[in-house]
Amino acid sequence: MNIALFNEAGVWFLLRWVHIFAGVTWIGLLYYFNFVQTEYFKEADGAAKSDALQKLAPRALWWFRWGAMFTFLSGALLIHLKNLSGLGIVVGSVLGTLMFLNVWLIIWPNQKVVIASAKQVAAGGEAIAEAGNALAKAGLASRTNVLFSLPMLFFMASSVHLMPIQSSVLSLGLMPMVLIFGLIAALELNGIFGKMGPMASVKGVLHSSVLLTVVLYILVELR
């Protein structure tokens, strides 16, 4: 019996399937945190917010961070095994890798402090002094991930549909390459050390994300 999923094409399909499923989980929760939970916390009373931080946030963050992990690992494996080097894949994977690192190195460590502080206060203790700063750092990194998400999805999806995006990254001229990756690096540094700016509002971060997608695509076309 010839089972299609057991041949080479089937294995590639299963790997892509894992990548898509994990990515939907990760990005869906990213949007939930930024568009739903954060906006709810602005209006919730102290007791409701505390309860959500202690019981809801840890569960959502578990799926969030492991969705990011499996998206990154499956994507990296696909790129390595298939030797993918198109412009869309490279730009998209750079953005995705930075988003993954933001989750595990900034958002999750700082959210742990915020959650621990909420539990400590609920138990009658004092809030952790670093909780406010930790919340701000996690929030900025999370908004930066939203900023990166639309161009990341655009370049990944367009890598098999738009001709310029299918070209090798080596086809980029020096100046477009410096501008593309320099801009991404500057935005990531702002996500670590900078300020929210227009990303403070849902509308602002969405508009900024669309603008970033357009700018990066124009820079690719300039090669």
N, C-alpha and C positions, 0 to 999 in steps of 0.2 A: 504494500500500500504506500503510495507516494503522497505524503502529507506536505502541503505547500509550505507550511510554516517552518519545516525542518530543513529546507534548503537555504542557500546563501541569501537569496532575495527575501525569504521569509524572516531570516534573522535580522536583516537590515530593517525590515518593516517593523518588527517587534521593538527594536531599539528606538526607532522613530516614534513609535506609539508611546513608549515609556517617556520619551522626551516631551511629547505633546501633552500627555496626561499630567506629568509633573509640572510642566510650564503653565498649564491652565490653572492648576491648584495654586501655584506660587503667585502668578500675576493676578488671579482673581482675588486672593487674600490681600495682596498689596493694594488693590483698588478698594477692597472692603475697609481696610484700616484707614486709608486716606480720605475716602469719599463718604463713608458711613460712620465708623466708630469715632474718628476724630471729631466729626461734626456733632455727633451725639454727645460726646464728652463736654462740648462747649455749653450744652444746655442742661445736662443731667445734674441732679443734686448730689451732694457729697456721698450719701449712702449708696445711691445707685452706681455712681462712678467707682466707688471702692469695691463694691460687689463684682462689677464687671472686670475690674483689674485683677481681682483675686481668682475668679472662676472662669470667666470667658476668655480673657486675653491669653492666659497660658495655653489653653487648648488651641486657639487660633494660631498662636505663634509656633506651636509644635508643627502643625501642618505647613505653616508658612516657611519655616526654615528648612524643613526636610523636603518640601517641594522645590525650594531653591537648590538644595544639594543634589537631588536626583536630576533636575533639569540641567545643572552644570555638568555633572558626571556623564550623563548620557550624551549631551551635546559635545563634550570634549572627546568622548570615545568615537562618535560619528565623524568628527572632523579629522581625528587622527587616522582612523581606519580607512576612511574614504579619501584622505588626502585633499580635503576641500580647501581651496584658496581663493575663491571668488571674492570680489569686493563686498558683496552683500553679506556673505558669511563672515568675513574678517571684521568689518565694521560692526555687524550685529553681535558677533561673539565678544568683541572687546567691550561693548556696552553691557552685554549680559554678564561677563566675568566681573566687571566692576560692581554691577548690581548684586551679584552673588557675594562678593567680598563685603559689600556694605551690610548685607544681611547678617553674615556670620561674625564680622569683626566690629561692627558699630551698632546696628539695630538691636540684635539679640543680647549682647552683653549689657547694653544700657537699659533695655527693657527689663532685664532680670533685676536690676537695681530698683527700678520703678515699682515692679510687682512686689519685691521684698519689702519695700518701704510701705506699700499699701497694706500688706499683711501685718507688718509690725504695728502700724497705727490702729488697725482693726483689733489687735490683741491688747490694746491699751498702752502701747509703747510710743516712743517718739519717732517721727519721720526720719529717714536716713538723710543726712545733710546733703549728700550728692544727688539726691533723687531729682531735684528740679533741673540741674545741669544735665543729668543723664537723659531726662525726657526730651530736653531741647536737642541734644545730639542725635538721639534716635529719630526724632521728628524731622530734622534736617536731612539726615541720610535717607529716610523713607521718602520724603518729597523729591529728593534727587533721583531715587529709583523710579518714581513716577515720571519725572522729566525724561529719563533715559528710556522708559518702557516703549513709548510709541515709535521712536526711531529704531529701537532694537527690533521690534516686531515688523516694522516696515522693511528693513534691510534683510532680515531673515526670510520673510515671505517673498520678497521681490527677487531673491537670488535665483529663482528658477522662472521668473516671468519677465523681468525687464532686462533688456540686452546690456545696457551699460553696467548693471549691477553684477552680471555674470562674468565680466572680465576679471582677469587676475589682478590682485592688489598691486602687482608689480607694474601694471599699466598706468598707475597713478603717477603724475609728475611730482617732483619734489615739493613744490609749493602747495598743491592741493593736499598732499599727504601730511605736510607739517600743519596746515590749517585744520584739517579734519581731526587728527589725533591730538593736536595742541588744544583745540577747542574742547574736546572731550576731557582731556586731562585738567584743563582749567575749571570746568564745571564740577569734576570730581573733587578737586581740591577745595572748591567752595562748599561742596557737600560735607567735607570733613571739618574745615576751619572757618567757613564763611557765614553767610546769613541767608535767611529765607528769601528775602526780596519779593518778587512777584509770585513765588511759589507758596506764599503763606495762605492763599485762598485756593479752593478747588478750581475755580475758573482760571485763575492765574497760572497754576501749574499745568493745566491742560493746554492753555494757549501757548505757554512756553514750550511744551513738549511738541506741539504741532509745528511751531516755528523752528525748533531745533531740527526736526525731521526735514523740513523744507530746505534749511540752510545746508545740512549735510548732503542732501541729494544734489543741490546745486553745485557744491564743491566737488562731488564725484563727477558730475557732468563736465566740469572744467578741466579735467585731466588731459 
